[in-house]
Amino acid sequence: TEAIRHLVGMNGGLEGRLMMVEMGEIDLRFIKLKKQKNCRFCSNI
């Protein structure tokens, strides 16, 4: 849940996507976008 909260904290208004992530439907493209922002935490996902 920390990873999910972190992603939401980086970009607000992701309630819908957050629910998808919790259900196991993680959007890899979304995670890659976060990786490109030089976020150490996201690079571990």
SEZA-280266 format. One line per 8 residues: number of its first residue (from 1); for each residue y, z, x of C-alpha. Coordinates in steps of 0.25 Angstrom, whole numbers, plus 5000, padded with zeros to 4 digits. Each point is the difference from the previous one (the first is absolute). Example, Ala and Ser with C-alpha at 12.3 -4.5 7.8 and 13.67 -1.06 7.14 Angstrom:
BEGIN
1) 4982:5031:5049 ~ 5014:4998:5006
END
This chain:
BEGIN
1) 5000:5000:5000 ~ 5009:5002:5012 ~ 5000:4985:5003 ~ 5003:4997:4986 ~ 5012:5009:4999 ~ 5005:4995:5013 ~ 4999:4985:4995 ~ 5007:5004:4988
9) 5011:5008:5008 ~ 5003:4987:5008 ~ 5003:4992:4988 ~ 5003:5006:4986 ~ 4996:4994:4987 ~ 4985:4998:5004 ~ 4994:5009:4989 ~ 4992:4988:4995
17) 4995:4996:5013 ~ 4997:5015:5003 ~ 4991:5001:4988 ~ 4992:4987:5005 ~ 4999:5006:5014 ~ 4994:5013:4994 ~ 4990:4992:4993 ~ 4995:4994:5013
25) 5007:4987:4998 ~ 5009:5000:5012 ~ 5009:4988:5002 ~ 4997:4996:5015 ~ 5012:4991:5000 ~ 5009:5012:4996 ~ 4994:5008:5011 ~ 5002:4989:5010
33) 5015:4999:4996 ~ 5001:5015:5003 ~ 4994:4998:5014 ~ 5010:4990:5003 ~ 5011:5011:4999 ~ 4995:5007:5012 ~ 4995:5012:4993 ~ 4990:5008:5008
41) 4994:5007:4988 ~ 4998:4987:4993 ~ 4993:4993:5012 ~ 4989:5010:4999 ~ 4996:4995:4986
END
